[in-house]
Amino acid sequence: MNDRQRRRFDISGLIIAVGLAVLALVLRIDASRMQAAPAYARIGPEAAPNVVALGLLVLAAATAFAAWRGLTAKAEPADWPPVLIILGGLIGLILIIAFGGGFILASAVLFAATSRAFGRQALAVDFAIGFILALVTYLAFAKLLALSLPSGPLENLL
């Protein structure tokens, strides 16, 4: 008896498929409740969530099929230190923004933590790269698109 015959279906894959389907349903319900003024083309703000919901539903069906047939890959053990480093970076991002540090500093910290989690040892260089990327992103959103991002002392100087 080989591994494929022994494993009829993958229960974790089925759980993921159900989660995707539930998320698609929530998106669809939320999109149907959007109030929009009538438009000439009859495409309103609910179009994008409906497309995403349809995509999630297709992914749910494909995942359920693969799990039912036992076509999913064998799970590998998690490498927890990098996961915890990235989680620390996300917590740092949340705290920096919550205490008024701003988008640029918070994003630079997250970039440096993520780089460290992937094995890079040049923390100062990664922070500088993250700072430059976040600065360009902030300027593009705040100045070109006129969209607000969390501002702190650095953003107030710009």
Secondary structure as UniProt FT lines:
FT   HELIX           3..6
FT   HELIX           11..32
FT   TURN            45..46
FT   HELIX           47..69
FT   HELIX           80..98
FT   TURN            99..100
FT   HELIX           103..117
FT   TURN            118..119
FT   HELIX           123..139
FT   HELIX           140..144
FT   HELIX           153..157
//
